[in-house]
Amino acid sequence: MHDIDIKHSDFHRIDLNLLVALDALLTECHVARAAERVFIGQPAMSHALGRLRVMFNDELLVRSGKRMEPTARARELAPMVRAWLAEAASFICRPDNFELARAEGVIRMSIPDGIETLVAPPLVAWLRQAAPGVRLRMQLVETDHVLDALDADELDLAIVAVDVPVRSWHQQQCLLTSSFNYVYSPRQLNLPVDATLADLAALDHIISSHRGEAASVVDQCFAQQGLSRRVVVTSASTTAMIRMLLAAPLVSIQPVMHARQMDRASELSDLVVRPMPTESPLLLRSHLIWHKRLAQQPLHRHIRQKIAALMADFDELSAG
């Protein structure tokens, strides 16, 4: 990409629009017709010809009777100027002919485990059908490092479950707003149907190590009511968390979009999933973030749109 060394300062005093005028002049060998070709007035084209003569230190077009003829220098320049304009037109004026089915590449995403469980299966299924040449690489980058990873081109996209102070060169889209549920086993805990925040604060809690943002929101809610909770277990695995809830008197407070996984597990166990008490208006917002340099990249744009559509399917379920 950088095999040719360009000395940009050489172009400081050159108006490249003059090369467009030169091509028109050498094509028409007539000032008025060249002006019509470029959609400018004849005086402006005459002025452009004067500047071109100074630039190349050559008359370029000389009068011969009632017509103008190119000089030897102009004949030498003509194919080079035409080639330059053709190449410029190829990348400036070309239509968007992107075809998703023929796309190739790797999309690198940071995504929380709970959202990955929801989004990844339908996203991968769609990609295999719509864009089989595209590979998806999902990982979890700590929220504090997400923006730096985007800046360093280590990530293409990041989903975060917290408001992140994005920089002016980032873009973001709110994907989903989730309320919270609490999850427990009635064999281990005897909780009333209308459990209060104080009832939950009196219990031992298990949280996910990959959901620090959610944990922070929950702790703030307890603090606003003058309460605090005892976190006795931190787990990185949803499956392990389910088994620990079945095995010990513990409660876990999870965003609805994550607790739905435990709700499915309760069909095969005795886990109970219930909405948080009404005095705790907890909400967790998930955002999709990317660097502006990729904003108009066609493949990137298609992936963003598909993720937003998939998350929209879960939004109504998560907000209730």
Salt bridges, closest charged atoms under 4 A:
ASP15 OD2 - ARG51 NH1 3.67
ASP23 OD1 - ARG82 NE 2.99
GLU28 OE1 - ARG33 NE 3.20
GLU28 OE2 - ARG37 NH2 2.77
GLU59 OE1 - ARG53 NE 3.62
GLU76 OE2 - ARG73 NH1 3.35
ASP96 OD2 - ARG301 NH2 3.69
GLU99 OE1 - ARG102 NE 3.46
ASP113 OD1 - ARG211 NE 3.50
ASP148 OD1 - ARG167 NH2 3.15
ASP151 OD2 - ARG167 NH1 2.58
ASP151 OD1 - HIS170 NE2 2.66
ASP151 OD1 - HIS291 NE2 3.92
ASP153 OD1 - ARG108 NH2 3.00
ASP153 OD1 - ARG293 NH2 3.66
ASP156 OD1 - ARG108 NH2 2.92
ASP163 OD1 - HIS287 NE2 3.64
ASP204 OD1 - ARG230 NE 2.89
ASP219 OD1 - ARG229 NE 2.71
ASP270 OD2 - ARG187 NE 2.85
